[in-house]
Amino acid sequence: MIEDQREASGRRRLNATLIDLIIRLGALVALAYWSFLLVRPFVTIVTWSAILAVALYPVFEWTAVRLGGRRRLAAVVITLLGLLFVIGPATWLGLGVVDGLRVLSERIDAGGVWVPPPPEALRSWPFVGESAYEFWELASTNLRSALAQALPQLKPYGEIALDATKNAGAGVFKFLISVIIAGFLFAPGPALVRAIKTAVTRIDSKRAEHFVELAGSTIRTVSRGVIGVSLLQAAIGGLGLQLAGAPGASLLTLCILVLAIVQIGPLLVVVPSILWAWTEMRTLPALLFTCCMLTVTLVDNVLKPIVIARGLTTPLLVIIVGVIGGVLVHGIIGLFVGPVVLAVAWELLSAWAGEGKSGVLVATPEPAAPEPTAPEPRALEPPAATASAPER
């Protein structure tokens, strides 16, 4: 009877403990989820701020040394330059796109856009040949009527373009805020790195410092190899398009930048631009323009792999897959998140396989303790002479 009472009492205590544990876990989960909802609007901004701070920290250190060690002044200078670097090109590209669309609309209204007549072979295409020929013929004789006829089908794409424009404006505003926040992260950078290493140490005490340094080097390498090279390509291509007087030069420059960043490549803009040059320009200007646009492609195929591979022990293929996959999954931020995740995963896989390559910090076995050795024999010494007793 007493044992039954003790067993029932133990069950009640166990149930009370389980209920208390479930309530505590539920409260923690609810608090974490609520906190995530409050912080979620700022996740993109904070992520961009951290990426910018890591990517520009070598520039900040160089500037601080040149300014006599005044780190706050160096942070202000880098922040102002970053804002000018973002606002200037963004404004130029935005105004250029608006101006290009306005000029195109005026040319369509004035009849300055000419569409050649369709080839007769188009009629023989199965299913769509006849309708495509009729629409093309209408566009060659009356472009406004053709556009009015195609407007209902183009409306969904126009809504997509409008949404993309709104998202681009919001993205530029968030990026400006991120540049400002990154300016406050430069000065306390070493303390923040130590805090991150301490937190990562709780996960993997042996490789924590290596993984933090790997993440930082990967972000800086992708910044130079993807963003930096893409900006260089856009600058070269935009300068060539502006000097050649290509229609919609600003819009084409923006396309080169976006295509280079998302790893598609600028050939979709370079090839039509070269064809346009050889049909609208004389031989020497067309040849110079072709050399300029081919330089854009050469930078993408030659300089980018060299810059990305420099300073990293992770294979180049892993970084490229991380860049492309990150963009497909997470957008522009995936440019940096994807390579970092795959680089850390690669290092963990290499460590697990025991290869010890690609800069993996493999734990080395501790040296065995030396075996105790017998003490060396000492020579027998004669016993010390005892003092004789004093004579009485």
C-alpha positions in Angstrom: 0.0 0.0 0.0 2.8 2.4 0.9 4.7 1.5 -2.3 1.6 2.3 -4.4 1.2 5.6 -2.7 4.9 6.4 -3.3 4.5 5.4 -7.0 1.4 7.6 -7.4 3.2 10.5 -5.8 6.2 10.0 -8.1 3.9 10.0 -11.1 2.3 13.2 -10.0 5.6 14.9 -9.5 6.8 13.7 -12.9 3.6 15.0 -14.6 4.0 18.3 -12.8 7.6 18.5 -13.9 6.7 17.7 -17.6 3.9 20.3 -17.6 6.2 22.9 -16.1 8.8 22.1 -18.7 6.3 22.3 -21.6 5.0 25.7 -20.3 8.5 27.0 -20.1 9.4 25.8 -23.6 6.2 27.2 -25.0 6.9 30.6 -23.4 10.4 30.6 -24.9 9.2 29.6 -28.3 6.5 32.3 -28.2 9.0 34.9 -27.1 11.5 33.9 -29.8 8.8 33.9 -32.5 7.5 37.3 -31.4 11.0 38.7 -31.3 11.6 37.4 -34.8 8.4 39.1 -36.1 9.6 42.4 -34.6 13.1 42.1 -36.0 12.2 40.6 -39.4 11.8 44.0 -41.2 15.3 44.9 -40.2 17.0 41.6 -41.1 17.9 42.7 -44.6 19.3 46.0 -43.5 21.3 44.4 -40.7 22.7 41.7 -43.0 23.7 44.3 -45.6 25.3 46.4 -42.8 27.4 43.5 -41.6 28.4 42.6 -45.1 29.5 46.1 -45.9 31.4 46.4 -42.6 33.3 43.2 -43.3 34.0 44.0 -47.0 35.2 47.6 -46.3 37.0 47.0 -43.1 40.5 46.8 -44.8 39.7 50.2 -46.4 38.6 51.6 -43.1 41.9 50.4 -41.4 44.0 52.0 -44.2 42.0 55.3 -43.9 42.4 55.3 -40.1 46.2 54.9 -40.4 46.4 57.8 -42.9 44.3 60.0 -40.6 46.6 59.4 -37.6 44.6 56.7 -35.9 41.3 58.7 -35.7 39.0 55.8 -36.2 35.7 57.7 -35.8 36.8 60.2 -38.5 37.8 57.4 -40.8 34.3 55.8 -40.3 32.7 59.1 -41.1 34.8 59.4 -44.3 34.0 55.9 -45.5 30.3 56.3 -44.8 30.1 59.6 -46.8 32.0 58.1 -49.7 29.8 55.0 -49.6 26.6 57.2 -49.7 28.0 59.2 -52.6 29.0 56.0 -54.4 25.5 54.7 -54.1 23.4 57.8 -54.6 25.4 59.1 -57.6 25.3 56.0 -59.9 21.7 55.2 -58.7 20.5 58.7 -59.6 22.3 58.6 -62.9 21.0 55.3 -63.9 17.4 56.2 -62.8 17.4 59.4 -64.7 18.9 57.7 -67.7 16.3 55.0 -67.7 13.5 57.5 -67.5 15.0 59.6 -70.2 15.5 56.6 -72.5 11.8 55.6 -72.0 10.7 59.1 -72.8 12.8 59.3 -75.9 11.5 55.9 -77.1 7.9 57.0 -76.5 8.4 60.3 -78.4 10.0 58.4 -81.3 7.1 56.0 -81.5 4.6 58.9 -81.5 6.5 60.7 -84.2 6.9 57.6 -86.3 10.7 57.5 -85.8 10.7 53.8 -84.9 10.6 51.7 -88.1 9.8 48.0 -88.2 10.9 46.1 -91.4 8.2 44.0 -93.2 8.0 40.3 -92.2 9.6 37.6 -94.4 7.2 35.4 -96.4 8.8 32.3 -94.9 7.1 33.2 -91.6 3.7 32.2 -93.0 4.9 28.5 -93.3 5.6 28.2 -89.5 3.1 25.7 -87.9 0.4 26.9 -85.5 1.7 30.5 -85.1 3.0 31.4 -88.5 -0.1 33.2 -89.9 -0.9 35.2 -86.8 2.7 36.2 -86.3 3.0 37.3 -89.9 -0.2 39.4 -89.6 0.9 41.1 -86.4 4.4 41.8 -87.8 2.9 43.3 -91.0 0.6 45.5 -88.9 3.6 46.7 -86.9 5.6 47.5 -90.0 2.7 49.7 -91.3 1.2 51.1 -88.1 3.2 50.5 -85.0 0.8 52.3 -82.7 -2.1 50.1 -83.8 0.1 47.0 -83.2 1.0 48.2 -79.7 -2.6 48.9 -78.9 -3.6 45.4 -80.1 -0.8 43.8 -77.9 -1.5 46.0 -74.9 -3.8 43.5 -73.1 -1.3 40.8 -73.4 1.5 43.1 -72.3 -0.4 44.3 -69.2 0.7 41.5 -66.9 4.4 42.1 -67.8 3.9 45.8 -67.2 2.7 45.1 -63.7 5.7 42.9 -63.1 8.0 45.6 -64.3 6.2 48.2 -62.1 6.6 45.9 -59.1 10.2 45.4 -59.9 10.7 49.2 -60.1 9.0 49.6 -56.7 11.2 46.9 -55.2 14.3 48.4 -56.7 13.5 51.8 -55.1 12.9 50.2 -51.7 16.1 48.2 -52.1 18.1 51.3 -52.8 16.6 53.0 -49.7 17.4 50.0 -47.5 20.9 49.9 -48.9 21.5 53.5 -48.0 20.3 52.8 -44.4 22.7 49.8 -44.4 25.6 52.0 -45.4 24.9 54.4 -42.5 24.6 51.6 -40.0 27.8 50.0 -41.3 29.6 53.2 -40.5 28.8 52.6 -36.8 30.3 49.1 -37.0 33.8 50.0 -38.1 35.1 51.4 -34.8 33.9 48.5 -32.6 34.8 46.0 -35.2 37.5 44.0 -33.3 35.2 43.8 -30.2 32.4 42.5 -32.3 34.7 39.9 -34.0 35.8 38.7 -30.5 32.1 38.3 -29.4 31.3 36.4 -32.6 34.3 34.1 -32.1 33.2 33.5 -28.5 29.7 32.6 -29.6 30.9 30.2 -32.3 33.3 28.6 -29.8 30.3 27.2 -28.1 29.4 25.3 -31.3 32.9 24.2 -32.3 35.7 25.1 -30.0 38.5 23.7 -32.2 37.6 25.5 -35.5 35.7 28.6 -34.3 38.4 31.1 -35.1 39.1 29.5 -38.5 35.4 29.6 -39.5 35.0 33.3 -38.5 38.1 34.2 -40.5 36.9 32.1 -43.4 33.5 33.9 -43.5 35.2 37.3 -43.5 37.7 36.4 -46.2 34.9 34.9 -48.3 32.8 38.0 -48.0 35.7 40.3 -49.0 36.7 38.0 -51.9 33.1 37.9 -53.3 32.9 41.7 -52.9 36.0 42.2 -54.9 35.4 39.4 -57.4 31.7 39.8 -58.0 30.5 43.3 -57.0 33.8 45.0 -57.8 34.3 43.3 -61.2 30.7 43.9 -62.1 31.0 47.6 -61.4 34.1 47.7 -63.5 32.3 46.0 -66.4 29.3 48.4 -66.1 31.7 51.4 -66.0 33.6 50.2 -69.2 30.4 49.2 -71.0 28.5 52.4 -70.0 31.4 54.6 -71.1 31.5 52.9 -74.5 27.8 53.1 -74.9 27.7 56.8 -74.0 30.6 57.7 -76.3 29.0 55.8 -79.2 25.6 57.5 -78.6 23.8 54.2 -78.3 20.0 54.5 -77.6 19.1 53.8 -74.0 22.8 53.7 -72.9 21.9 54.1 -69.2 19.3 51.3 -69.4 21.9 49.1 -71.1 24.5 49.9 -68.5 22.1 48.9 -65.8 21.5 45.7 -67.6 25.2 45.0 -67.8 25.6 45.5 -64.1 22.6 43.3 -63.1 23.6 40.5 -65.6 27.1 40.5 -64.3 26.1 40.4 -60.7 23.7 37.5 -61.1 26.4 35.6 -63.0 24.5 35.5 -66.3 27.1 37.6 -68.1 26.9 40.7 -70.2 26.8 38.9 -73.5 23.1 39.6 -73.8 23.9 43.3 -74.1 27.3 43.1 -75.7 26.3 41.1 -78.8 23.3 43.3 -79.8 25.3 46.4 -79.1 28.1 45.3 -81.4 25.6 44.4 -84.2 24.0 47.8 -83.8 27.4 49.5 -84.0 28.4 47.8 -87.3 25.0 48.8 -88.9 24.9 52.4 -87.7 28.6 53.5 -87.4 31.6 53.8 -89.7 34.2 51.2 -89.7 36.8 52.7 -87.4 34.3 53.8 -84.7 32.6 50.5 -84.9 35.9 48.7 -84.5 36.8 50.8 -81.4 33.4 50.2 -79.9 33.7 46.5 -80.5 37.0 46.4 -78.7 35.5 48.3 -75.8 32.6 45.9 -75.5 34.8 42.8 -75.9 36.8 44.1 -73.0 33.7 43.9 -70.9 33.4 40.2 -71.7 37.1 39.7 -71.2 36.9 41.2 -67.7 34.1 38.8 -66.9 35.9 35.7 -68.2 39.5 36.4 -67.1 39.7 38.9 -64.3 36.7 37.7 -62.2 38.0 34.1 -61.7 41.5 35.4 -60.8 40.1 37.8 -58.2 37.8 35.3 -56.7 40.4 32.6 -56.4 43.0 34.9 -54.8 43.2 34.7 -51.0 40.8 31.7 -50.6 41.6 28.1 -49.8 38.1 27.0 -50.8 37.9 25.7 -54.4 36.7 28.2 -56.9 33.8 25.9 -58.1 32.4 25.9 -54.6 32.4 29.7 -54.4 30.8 30.1 -57.9 28.1 27.5 -57.0 27.5 29.4 -53.8 27.2 32.7 -55.6 24.7 31.4 -58.2 22.7 29.4 -55.8 22.6 32.2 -53.3 21.2 34.6 -55.9 18.6 32.1 -56.9 17.5 31.4 -53.4 18.0 34.7 -51.4 18.4 37.4 -54.1 21.3 39.8 -54.1 22.1 39.1 -50.4 22.6 35.5 -51.5 25.8 36.7 -53.3 27.5 36.7 -49.9 25.4 34.3 -47.9 25.6 31.4 -50.4 29.5 31.3 -50.7 29.9 31.7 -46.9 27.6 28.8 -46.2 29.1 26.5 -48.8 32.7 27.4 -47.8 32.0 26.5 -44.2 30.2 23.3 -45.3 33.2 22.4 -47.5 35.6 22.9 -44.6 33.5 20.8 -42.3 33.2 18.1 -44.9 37.0 18.1 -45.5 37.6 18.0 -41.8 35.2 15.1 -41.4 36.9 13.2 -44.3 40.2 13.8 -42.5 41.9 15.2 -45.6 43.5 18.2 -43.9 43.5 20.2 -47.1 42.1 23.5 -48.3 43.2 25.3 -45.1 41.2 23.0 -42.8 42.3 23.1 -39.2 42.6 19.4 -38.3 43.1 18.7 -34.7 46.6 17.3 -34.3 47.1 14.5 -31.7 48.8 15.6 -28.5 52.3 14.4 -28.1 52.7 11.4 -25.9 54.2 11.9 -22.5 57.8 10.8 -22.3 58.3 7.5 -20.6 59.9 7.8 -17.2 63.6 6.9 -17.2 65.5 5.4 -14.5 67.8 7.8 -12.6 71.4 7.6 -13.5 73.6 5.7 -11.0 75.7 7.9 -8.9 79.3 7.1 -7.8 79.5 5.8 -4.2 81.2 8.4 -2.1 83.1 7.5 1.1 81.2 8.4 4.2 82.2 11.7 5.6 84.6 11.6 8.5 82.9 12.0 11.8 84.3 14.6 14.0 86.3 13.2 16.9 85.1 13.8 20.4 87.1 16.6 22.1 89.7 15.4 24.5 89.0 15.9 28.1 
